[in-house]
Amino acid sequence: MTVEQLIQKSEEELRSQFAIADEISEFNQEKVLKAFNKHSIALRHFNPSTGYGYGDEGRFVLGDVFADSLGAEAGIVSPAILSGTHALTVALFGVLRTGDSVLCVSGMPYDTLHGVIYGEGNGSLKDFGISFQCTDLTDEGKFDKNAVKNAVAAMGDSLKMVYLQRSRGYELRDAFTVAEIGDMCDFVRGLGFTGCIFVDNCYGEFVEKQEPCDVGADVAVGSLIKNPGGGIAPTGGYIVGKEKYIDLIGRRLTAPSIGNEVGSYAYGWRLFYQGLFMAPHTVNQAMKGGFLIGKCMEALGYENFPKLDKTPSDITRAIRFNTAKELCDFIQSVQEASPVDSFVTLEPWDMPGYDSKVIMAAGCFVEGASIELSADAPVKEPYTAYFQGGLTYEHCKYALKKILSRLM
């Protein structure tokens, strides 16, 4: 079977999955458009501001539009937030105080947060006297409710936050569905927990019809160079949730005496609004591309996650290889199919925040944007590549031809 024949066969077998993805995209596009209409978005909202940014209507209303699109009461959207890790850090330090405890119910958080949580002498949560404990997941990669129940009881009144990471990070578990997140929210509330339920929503926005704040989360956090920026936002992050928490977090982003009253952007806000508007469609393209790549890799005998009979809950797909060379060849093929830096030969490197060398394909218009076609992996066993993004389905398909030509 040729590469073209394999792709055509796989597309035919994925019709039902593609139809579901289209339905979700249409629903979310309408939801975002209604948020724009509700707040009467006009050209003036795109205007730049300088200095303090007092009265910057574009900044204020952008937070409201994000909040409505993501099922929350209030929101912060800022180009001063540099990454998903930065957004999570600002939000954690905004809500938590010395003596508080956090329980992460989704296993150990993503690698780049380890220093934020447990670092020594670097201004971490630990340095500020904030305890962070984790419950392991079950063997099936699901929440362990018995372990959570015991931990909540043991932590007592010091427990101020329950933390969930939606995406898999560098694990092989499936991303948590919004329904699973909602069930865990109900479960911990049933245990008497009254504090903040906090969700790392990176890679998950607009993949389903609901978002974590629709089902009980108090705060949800993400990066604008992932899903909600639509491949157009040049930088930034968002934090949405209950108004009381967003106020506290704003006072950490700026200063306790100032909060969300300041913040300017001399380049204007259009790309952030336009990126959010495009996000449901862009996520749809990435989802279809991920399905197709997964289907073809499965046909070649490469195990990948999530299984193709499931509707994914984020835009990432994990593909397991037999050797480090196969892993690196796959990621090199993605780089060669990129519109930017396609000529680059990739080498694993010691990336800040990770405990092993990482190889990363990211020939993107926005540096490091994982809503654009990209792939990365820690070069260690089990040799697993994490593939995500794709601004257009056609680009994903072109990259797949490159990948299959090399592997076949």
FENZIVEN-V381403 format. One record per helix or strand. SS is the DSSP state (helix for helix, strand for strand). FROM is the first residue (numbers start at 1). LEN is the number of residues. If there is no record, write none. Layout:
ss;from;len
SS;FROM;LEN
SS;FROM;LEN
//
This chain:
ss;from;len
helix;3;11
helix;15;24
helix;43;4
helix;57;13
strand;74;5
helix;84;12
strand;101;4
helix;111;8
strand;131;4
helix;145;14
strand;159;7
helix;178;13
strand;196;5
helix;212;4
strand;219;5
helix;227;3
strand;237;5
helix;243;11
helix;259;3
helix;270;30
strand;304;2
strand;316;5
helix;324;13
strand;349;1
strand;358;4
strand;374;5
strand;384;5
helix;393;15
//
